[in-house]
Amino acid sequence: MIPVLRFSNTDDAARIDAIVARLRLDPREMALSRGHRAEMTRTVQNILEQVADRGDAALVDIARKFDDPDFRPEQLRVTPAKMADAAERLDKNLLAALRRSIAQVREYQTHVMPKKPGTLKRGGLEMDMRFTPLDSAGIYFPGGKAAYPSSLIMLAVPALVAGVGRIVVCTPGSKFGKSDIVLAAAHEVGITEMYRVGGAAAIGALAFGTESIAAVDKIVGPGNSYVQIAKKLVAGCVGIDGYLGPSEILTLADDSANPAFIAADLIAQAEHDPGSCFLLTTSETLASRVLDEIAAQLRFAERVEPITRALRDDSMIVVDPSMDRLVELANRIACEHVNLQTQDDQAMLARLRHVGAVYVGQWSPVAAGDYVAGPSHCLPTNTTARFSSGISVYEFLKRSSVMSYDAASIAADAPAIIALAGAEHLDAHASSAKIRVTSSE
């Protein structure tokens, strides 16, 4: 089912390299939109042009084409009253679970909120940095295969904690955009502006604005390839969070690990359809026991076919006696989620350089982070953890440097300013320092 590869085998090593290469986004394809992506890009460009030119009318037409043939203009906006009604109808245990998730995400995001670093003084010069929230943010989350209230929570709560003034939520106008649990989650979070708009059209509406939806300053959230291409195309005129692709897990383990727990976590990620699953281990015995556990646990899974396909096509178990090689491979994969189950998890944690979120120890399932732990589950995928981070309050804050000179301190820096400006043939820059020195004499 899931291929077992070994570094010591030359053919297997080549297959490992091929799998890692397939994970990694091709910058040429992303930049040049070659092949199939070029056709997808043209489709997305057409949708964006329609939204830019026709506004709400385009949103309704696109919703009728892709989501609901009977979609009506008055269904675009979800009123706060409808969200509150959904919360009233929701099962009390499910409502309690939503509230627990929201409270614990809010607690964590408040904890990691950046603090004022303090003033750096250099003579009469004082320097600082301040953090200010965005005026507005657009939150998009998909709804094609299931309802995802957890994604709404993981995106909206960090924005709220950061202090974003206006938060706009968009999700497809399918049955999931009308589900009680999604609307109840929006109500419990405190969302007042929500629209049933999906796919690239939602990204266009948030970027350009329409009659009903005012444009926002930044767009965040996961989605299919069309959504990601749309975000790429509008980037620059509006902020985006990055590429959020298919879900991934990597478990780094030795013979001290729990094979039943590992199998359960791999199956859980494969359930995303698609989902990539990796086990890197020093133990042949563990690898064999995990395979046995996967076979046993799949007998009770509801979505066997997509899980089996993901485990077969987008996953691997790598066995090698060298933990050094396995850790380096983990850094090459730069996985969205990493679970550590080794005799010295802290030592392994210290050596992980590229990862979206780390789950330390056998009692830390990725599902806890998906729903209730506190950090957002919206994380970098496709090896982009090499250079990017998951959603948090930081995504919704801007950093501004602050400098305050007095007459003596600008006089001290002026010779260097004048010399460097002169070397760059920017005489007016030099003069702006000279005039201050002359005025203070």
N, C-alpha and C positions, 0 to 999 in steps of 0.2 A: 504493500500500500504506500508507505512513505519510504523513499529511498534512503539507504544507509550507505554513507560514503566514508572513505578513509584517506587521510592526508598521505599515508605511506604508499597508496596506490596511484600511479601516475595518471591513469585514466580517470580515477575518481577526483584527483586534484584538479584536472582540467574541467570536469563537470561542476565542481564547486565554484571555480572561477567564472564559468558560464552563467551559473545561477546568480551569483553576486552581480555580474555585469548586467543581467536582465533586470535586476531590481533597480539598478541605478538609472535615473533619468538621463537620457542622452541630451546634452546641452545643444547639440546641433539640431536635433529633431525639435526640441522645444523652441529654439531660436528661429529656425528656418521653416518650421511647420511642413516637413517633408512627408511624402507618402500619404497614408490613410489620415494622419493628423491634419494634412493640408485640407482634405475634404471636410473634416470635422470643423476646422477653423473657418472655412467658408460658410458652413451652416451657422456657426455661432455669430460670425460677423453679420450675416443676414438678419438674425434675430435681434442683435444689438441695434442695428440700423432701424429696424421696425419700431423698436421701443423708443429709440431716440426721436424718430420722426412722428410717431402716432400715439405715444404715451399709453394711457389706459386702454384705448381701443385695441392696441397691439397686444397688451397683456391678456385681455379677454379672449381674443382670437387664438393666441398661443395656448392658453389654458384649455380652450375647447379642442384644440388639435391634439394636445399631449396628455391632458389629465381628465377632463370631463366635458363631453360634447354638449351638455346642457348648462355649462357654466354661464352665470349672468353677472353683469357689471356690479350689481349691488352685493355680490359675494366676495368681492376683492378684500374689503376691510372686515376684520374680525373685531367686533366691538368688545370693550371691557366687560359689558354685561353678559355677553355670550361666554367669555372666559370664566366669569364668576359662576354662571349657571352650570358650566361643565364641572367646576370644582365641587359644587353642591351635589351633583349626581354621582361623583366618583366614589368608588368603594372606600370606606374609611381607612382600611389598612393600607391601601395603595396611596391615599392622600397622605397618610403618616409617613410612608416611605419617601414620597416626594419632598415632604417638609424636612425630613432628616437629611436627605441629600443636599437640599438648598442650604440648610444651616451649616453643614460641615464644609461645603465648598466655600461658603461665605467666611467661615472661621479661618480656613487655610489661606484664602486670598487676602484677607485682612492681615494675617500674620506675615505674609511675604511682601506686603506693600512697602515699596522703597522708602527709606527714611532720609531726611535731609542730611547730607554728608557733613555739614559744618563748614565754616568759612576758613579758607586758606588766606593767610596774610603774608604779604611780602613787602615789608616797609609800609608805605601808605597805600598799597594796592590790596584790595579785598576781592576775593573770587569765590564763587559759590556755584552750585547747580540746583535747579529747581525742577520739580515734576508737575506737569499740569495735564489734566484729562482732556481727551478729545471732546469736541462739542457734540459729535454724533457718531454713531456706529451702526452698521447694518449687519444683522446676524442671519446667516442662511444655514438651514440644515435640511437634508433630504427627507423624502417621505415616499419613495417609490416601492419599497419592499416591506416596510414596517413603520410604526410610529416611534419616534426617537425623542421623548421628552428629556432624556438624560443629556443629549447634545445641546438642547436649548438651555438647560441649567448650566452646563459646563462652559457655554459661551457667554450667556447673559450675566451670570453672577459676577465673574471677574470684571466685566464692564461696569456694572453697578458699583462694585467696591472701589474701582478706580475713580468713579465720580463722573462718568460720561453723562452729558446732559440729556441726550435724546437717543434712545435705543429702539431700532426698528427691526422687527422680526419678519422674515419671509420663509415660507415653506410651501411645497406644492399644493395645488388645489384639489388633490385627490382625496380619498376617504380619510387618509391620515392627517391631512390638514384640517379635518373637521373632528378628529377624535377627541373624546373627552379628556384623555390623559395628557395630550399635548396642550390643549387649551387650559386645562387645570394647572399644568406646570407654569404656563405663561402667567396665569392669574397669581399663583403663589409666589413667583419671582417678583412680580410687580410690573409686568409689561403692560403698556397701555396702547401700543401701536403695533399691530400685527396684520400681515397681509397673506392671502392665499395666492402666492405667485411662486412658480418653481423654475428650476433650471437656469439656463443662460438669461432668460427673460428677467428673472429676479435680480441677477447681477446687473443687468442693464438698467433696471428701474432704480436700484440703489445708487448706481453710479451717476446716471443722467438726471434722474427725477422724472416724475410724470404728474398729471393733474392731481392724483391722490397721494403719491409718495414723494416727499421731498428728498433730494439727494443727500447722501451721507458722506462723511469724511473718510471712513474706512469700512471695508467689508471683510468679515471673517466667517469661517465655517467650512465644513466638508461638503463634498458633492461628487457627482460623476465627472467623467473627462470633459464633458461639455461645460460644466460649471467651472472646472479648473482652467480651461482655455479662456472662458469669458473673463475670469479674474485676471489672467495674464494680459488680456487685451486692454482692459481698463486700467491696469496698474500704471501709476504715474500721475494720472489725473485724480485718482482716489487710492487710498492705501489698501493693501491686501495683506493677509497674514502669511501666505505661502501656499505650498502645494500640500494638500491633505488627501493622500491616496488610500488604496486598500490597506486594511489593518494588518499588523505584523506582530509576532512575538518571537523572542529568542530566549531559550533557557540555557544557562551555563551551569553544568552540573558535574559532580563526581560521584563516586560510589556511595556517598552518604545521602544522596537525594532520595525523594519519595517518588517512585515511578507512577503511582496512581494519581498523585497531584499533578505531575508533569503532563501525563496523558490528558487529564481533564482540561488543563490550560491550553494545550495544543488544539484539542477539539473545539474549545470555546472560541478561539481565534479563527479556526477554519470555518466556523459557523457564519462568519461575516459574508462569505461568498462574494468576491474572493477574499481570501485571507492567507497570508504566508506564515509558515510555522517552522521554527528551527530549534533543534536540540543539539548543543555542542557538549560533548562529554568525553571524559577520559576513561569511561567504564563500558566495555563491551557488554557486561552483564546488565547494566542499567539500560542500555539501548534496547536490548532484547526484551527486558521486562516492560519497558514503555510501549513497545510494539504490541506485546500481549495485552497490556492494559487498554490500549486504543481499540483493539479488536473487541475486547469485552465490553467496554463502555459504549461503543457505537451501537450495540444491540438495543440500547435504551434511548438513543438520540432520535429526535423528531425529524431532523433535516439531514438524513444520512447521505443522500446523493451529493449535495453541494459540499458537505464536509469531506466526504471521500475524495471528491474531485480536487479540492484544495490541498488535501494532504498528499495526494499523488503528484499533482502538477506544480505546486508552488511551495513545496516544503522539503526539508531534508534533515537527516540526522547525521552529524559528523562525529566520528570516533577517532581520537588520537591520544596517545599517552602523554603528549606534551600540553599542559595547560597554557603555556606561553603561546603556542601556535593557535590554540582555540580562542584565547583572549584577543589576539591580534585579528583573527577572523571576525570575531564579534565587533571589533571596531571598524572593520571594512564593511560589514553589513549595516552598521549604524542603525540599529533597529528602533522601531517605535516603542516597543515594550521589551524590557529585559528582566527575567526572573533569575535570581541567583540562588542556587541550592548546592553549596559547596561546604567543605570543612572550615573554610575561612572566607566568609562572604565579604567581610570588610576589606580584606586584601584584594579581592576581585573587584569590588566597587571602586577602589582607588585606581585600578588599572583601566577601567572603562572610560574611554574618552568621548565616544560618540553614541548617544542614546537619548530617546525622548523621555522615558520615565523608567525608573528602576524599582523593582519589587524584590526586597531583600528577604530571603529565607523561605522555607517551605510553607509557612502560614500566610503568605502574602500573594493572593491570586490577583491577576490583572483585573478581574471583574470587580474587585473592591475599588480600584481606581476608576473603573468605568462608571461607577454609580455613586459611591458614598464617601470615599476616603477624604477627598478635598481638592487635590490637584486636578486640573482639567484633563479630560481624556482626549482632547483635540491636540494631536501631537504630530511631529514631522514623520513622514514615511519615505519610502524609496531612497533610503540612505541620506536624505536631506538633514538628518540629525548631525551630519558632519558640520553644518554651518547654521542651523536654525534651532529654535526652541519651541516648546509647546505653548498653547494659549495660557495666559495668566494676566494679572492686572497690568503687567509691563506692556502687553499688547495695546493697551488703551491709554497709555501715558506718553507724553512727549518730554524729552529732556532739553532744558535750556540752560546754557551757561550764563552766568552773571558776573560782570567785572565792574569794579568801582575804583578809579584812579584818583589820587589827589595830585596837587601841583608838583610835589617833590618826586613822586613815583613816576609820573609821566616824563619828567625831566631825566630821570635815570634811564628809562627805556628808550627815550627819543633817539639817541645816536644809533642804536641798533635798528630801530624802525627806519630811520633816514637812509642808512647804508643799504639795507635790504630792499627798500622801495626803489632806491636809485639803481641797484643791480637789475631790477625788473623793469626799469624805465617807466615807473609809475610816480612821476614827480608830484602829482597832487596828493598821493598818499603821504609822501615825505613832508609836504607842506602842512598837512593837517596835524602833524606832530610838531613841526617847527613853530607854528603860530601859537601853540599852547605854551611852549617853552619861552618864547619871546614875551608873551603876555604875563607870565609869572615872574619875570625878572624885574 
